[in-house]
Amino acid sequence: MKSGVPTRLTFARGFSLTELAIVLAIVALLIGGMLMPLVTQQDMLAINDTRKTLANAQDALLGFAAAYGRLPCPATNASNGTAAPLAGGNCTTNEGFLPAVTLGIAPTDNQGYAIDGWGERIRYAVTGSTYNTTAVAPLYSCPANAAVQVFTTTDCMRAVTLPLLAPNLQVCTSGCATNLTTQSPAVIYSTGKNFAIGGTGNDERENPNRNTGAGNLDPTPGRFVSHDPTPVGAANGEFDDIVIWLSPNILYNRMIAAGRLP
Amino acid sequence: MLLAVLLAVGTLAYVVANLAPQAFDAYRTRQTQEALAQAREALLGYALKYRDVEGSGVVYGYLPLPDLGSSRNNNVACTDEGCDAANFTGNAPNVTVIGRLPWRTLGTGPLRDSNGECLWYAVSGSHKRTQPVSPMNWDTLGQLDVVVANGSNAMASAIASAHDRPVAVIFSPGPPLGGQDRRAVGGDIVAACGGNYDAANYLDPGTAGLLAGVSNYFAGTANNAFANTGAANKSLSLQGVVQRRSDGTLWASTCPAGTTCDLAANDAGLALTGDMLFGALRKSSNFRADINTMLDRMTSCLRDRVTTGTLTPAAIAGYAPPADKNGGRIPIDSCYGDNQAPLNYFSHYQDQFFVATPTAGNFNVTTDGIAQSCPGVLLFANQRGSGQSRATIAEKATLANYLEGNNLQSFVTNGSIAFSGPSRFDTIASGQTTQQDIVRCIPAGTSFTTVDSPALATGGFSQLAAYDPGTRTLTLGAENVTTGQGAPGGALFGCAWMQEAHALNDGLRAYFQFRFIQLGTSVGDNGFVFAIADAETNGNNVCGASASHLGYSGYNGVTPLLTFPKLGIEFDQGRNADFSEGVANPGRNDPCGTSGCGGTVGYNSHVAIVYWGHDTANAIDGVTLTDYDDNVHGFPSTGSQTGGRPAPKNPDASPGIEFVNLRGQASEGGDSYLYHVRVEVTPSHDATGAAELRHTSVNSQVWIERDSGTNANLIAAMQNTTRPMAQLYPGYAARLRDSAVMYDVAITGSSCTADSDCLTSQACGTDHRCYRQALRTVRPGFTGSQRTQDQQVNIGNFFVSWSQ
């Protein structure tokens, strides 16, 4: 009787190895099939997050201009997310980081810099367009100076007046074949998913990034490139930066409404 | 386990499949709306700087044309994709144009809807900048109509009043419908947006006729892009998806349950109305300055007309003024017409101005809360209020559509003579209502009041200052009034002042033209001064002494002195060398320009900025009579500027003093050249520190230009007092410039220990005297004199704009 256990019963108690293997294979396929879109989904999410942060930043900049009569200077490596200088005037650098602390933008990293969907700091450039204000200033709070950065010095836009404002940031397409604008007051951008290793292609080099420096200089300060993403090996290199810029007309409209421009 | 896994995956799939569309739709709608809103805001920005960028030939309110394709834009200044079109074949007044949003012109970059399609843009034939329609103001009607599907066979208008009609619409074209071919066809640059420029390939309906006769394009014209809408408005569908049921009824967004529909249209649009446009413009201080300058100028012109009895209001059809007054719209008058600053405004805004004069007595006009008795009133109707419509000729002839409250009542009612309102057009944010009537008292008397020299009248001589309100010309000097002809030497002065004092606030910009006339063989030997007198120390009856004092300095023995603080622009015909206080012909330290004294320019006539010399007697400069050195160049000299509160120095070097040939010219028939002069005075008060050390920095700039055809653009800029020269003509440096520090003025006889012991806006100094700001209110005017030679200078087109 010891050996009287029916073979059929033993067989019915579980799956055969073959069956298990098939199930596992199917599950693996299913998961694998879901995983690939998941990665894409995550990228999409990061891109959308970034776009939203950039749009918020643009709104915050417009609000700042309406409230203070100027745009903030970019934050520097050392300024911990604060505009440098905080009070405006001629900026320490015209191409730096979004001054998230000054603008009150979230999310930020531990040092107070606004971050994109990949956790990298969001970049911000403001026009360094200067004007000799000795003919018009001191007027309101605008000082008389031979070379004042008009857009970042309180009330200087107002003193210099609309027709003489000449914002000069340039945004162009791949290889700078076409200008999208040559008169933007401010550019805000994320260096994209490839922030750690990218930034060396012809196009991405124009947008200062963490790999900008000796051996990988920004060819033309004041010029930025914006176009749809291109893969490694594209004519002007890999490109995945997300760039938006301020229309001077929208800036003027907001500032006039706030009485910060004539 | 397998079942559980399958169940979980199935549930997840179900949730994803059912949730995503709504969430995604909402996200897409928001993305589209954000793009449309950005485009509209950029268009407003364009409109806000339009006059300042395009020059004063145009008024605010016009919008750019769409981008019609680089092959058709004809825009030499901007030839790429996204540029606005300039004039094009087929364009004409009232032609509405549909094309792509001119994103390059607007600086936004290629804005896209959620479908990735670049935005389109329709501009009403009434509001486009090329082939413009006049008049352009806040009552100009748009020629676009918004229609919606409401379940009937026709699209119904969604516009409540004619004034709500959009002046522009920005479209998101959405995904292509049947019949829409969005492939590039060549000919135009489409690197950024792709596709082509045929409006029918983007805007709906895709199949003609599906939308009950409505289409968001103009079938039949090149690229279906334009047509004249002067007679019939263009209906547009902006509501996004419109479904067409088999019975021909049109439904917004979704088809009624249980029935089947075809997608007729999916264009989402955002409208810009005239009220939005001018709501934004009213926030622009440049726009308000233009309107207020118009009011200032009209008031100044009309007082001369009323004084001379030559004001006849323009009739309004159907309106008979009540028996006790003459009233109507403002009449056409070159004194404030399109050729005066603000250039080209009058014809666009003349509908908005009303004037009335009483047949006897005065009106009670309350402006800014101050009651005045006035021989006339000027009213500016302002924007429409609720219930007001100015769309038809009949509505435009109805006063109630323009005026409100007691202004309306007094205009139409016999016996009502009260008018009230603020004197300046201001923002809604300042508390002014949209429709607030702006009210100006037309004051009694002419624009200038002259100060006579009684001894001349006694001797039977002409006075040396005369104002003709008919031609609005001020004449200083007269023929046959010299010491040689027996006129008393001390009596040869004449002054003219603007009647009312005005707060200097942020400064003033003045313009006038002048010419010295040859009398016999003389164009004069003295000159005149454009003076800006502190109105707290000087009335409109002050004048200085004769001869080289130019009526600006010195005591003539009769009228009150022109006392400091003050500022003058001296136009001096001759040279009085060195300084001496001799009464007959005291020196002025005038510069030498002729070879006789070692000069090189060939004439001694000069123009200079002057203040008031010494406050107190000074041995270094040899001054004992402190009122007599007010136009002595170089005084107080640096060494004599003693004490903590020195008077500003009258400049004695360029750019505070310059040679200008004011002498007679053969080419002018012996007269001097005709000169245009513009003066900008900009004060800034420093109210820190002890009261006696507070001071005003007064920056003065003077442009002088001889009349000629070759510098017409400079002269036009000089005449435009609505804006600072630095904005109108950057780089056109003033001929004369100086910056003076004027210390606050001690109140004579005052005594204090605290600010509260002094009057409002005064402060108590550490020396226990009260101090007030210099030149807080001023009165501009002209002073002149002559002595041994006849002199006549004609001053015309004088106008002052006051900065606020």
Interface residues (C-beta under 8 A of the other chain):
Chain A: V23 V27 L30 A55 A135 V136 P138 L139 T161 L162 P163 L164 V171 T173 A177 T178 N179 L180 T181 Q183 S184 S226 I244 W245 S247 P248 N249 I250 L251 Y252 N253 R254 I256 A257 G259 L261 P262
Chain B: L2 V5 V9 E34 Q38 E41 A42 L43 L44 G45 Y46 L48 K49 D52 V53 D80 E81 R104 L106 G107 T108 G109 P110 I189 A191 A192 A280 K283 S284 S285 N286 A289 T427 A429 T682 S684 R723 P724 A726 Q727 P730 A733
